Amino acid sequence: MCRNIRTLHNFEPAASDDEVHAAALQYVRKISGSTTPSQANRAAFDRAVAEIAHITQHLLDDLVTTAPPKDREVEAAKAKARSAQRFAPV
């Protein structure tokens, strides 16, 4: 999976429309192999992003969990710590 696509489920507050759109955009970029589509492919690219964002929002709305919601700041701190450890000089 693309490293830029983040987990969006079970956060408080819930994922914003911008976060869902960004994940959809990263997904389409990854599978199309293009970060910027040509003019000929722009409509198909934009339509795919919109449709994937739409269905992603439906998925997030329908998922059920008994786990307590995660805190974005705590999760970001954990990710930063993992990154620091991963890229620490040996």
C-alpha positions in Angstrom: 0.0 0.0 0.0 1.1 3.5 -0.6 2.8 5.0 2.4 0.9 8.3 2.0 -2.5 6.6 2.5 -3.3 6.7 6.2 -5.8 4.8 8.2 -9.0 6.9 8.5 -11.2 4.7 10.5 -12.0 5.1 14.2 -10.6 8.5 14.9 -12.2 11.3 16.9 -13.0 13.6 15.2 -13.9 11.5 12.2 -12.0 11.8 8.9 -12.7 15.0 7.1 -13.8 15.2 3.5 -10.3 16.5 2.7 -8.6 13.5 4.3 -10.9 11.1 2.4 -10.2 13.0 -0.9 -6.4 13.0 -0.3 -6.5 9.2 0.3 -8.5 8.7 -2.9 -6.1 10.9 -4.8 -3.1 8.9 -3.6 -4.8 5.6 -4.5 -5.6 6.8 -8.0 -2.1 8.1 -8.5 -0.6 4.8 -7.3 -2.6 2.6 -9.5 -2.5 4.8 -12.6 1.3 5.4 -12.2 0.8 9.1 -12.8 0.8 12.0 -10.3 -0.4 14.4 -12.9 -2.6 13.0 -15.7 -2.4 14.2 -19.3 -5.2 16.3 -20.6 -6.6 13.2 -22.4 -6.8 11.4 -19.1 -7.8 14.2 -16.7 -11.6 13.6 -16.8 -11.2 9.9 -16.1 -8.6 10.6 -13.4 -10.8 13.2 -11.6 -13.9 11.0 -11.9 -12.0 8.0 -10.4 -10.8 10.2 -7.5 -14.4 11.5 -6.8 -15.9 8.0 -7.0 -13.3 6.4 -4.7 -13.7 9.3 -2.2 -17.4 8.8 -2.3 -17.3 5.0 -1.7 -14.6 5.5 0.9 -16.8 7.8 2.9 -19.6 5.2 2.7 -17.2 2.5 4.0 -16.1 4.7 6.9 -19.7 5.5 7.8 -20.7 1.9 7.8 -17.8 0.4 9.7 -18.5 -0.6 13.3 -16.0 -1.1 16.1 -16.0 -1.6 19.8 -12.5 -0.1 20.2 -12.2 3.4 21.7 -11.6 6.1 19.1 -7.9 6.9 18.4 -6.4 10.3 19.1 -4.8 11.9 16.0 -2.1 13.6 18.0 -1.1 10.4 19.9 -1.0 8.4 16.6 1.1 11.1 14.9 3.5 11.0 17.8 3.8 7.2 17.6 4.4 7.5 13.8 7.1 10.1 14.4 8.8 7.9 17.0 8.7 4.9 14.6 10.2 7.1 11.9 13.0 8.4 14.2 13.9 4.8 15.2 13.8 3.6 11.6 16.0 6.3 10.2 18.3 6.7 13.3 22.0 6.5 12.4 23.5 3.1 13.1 
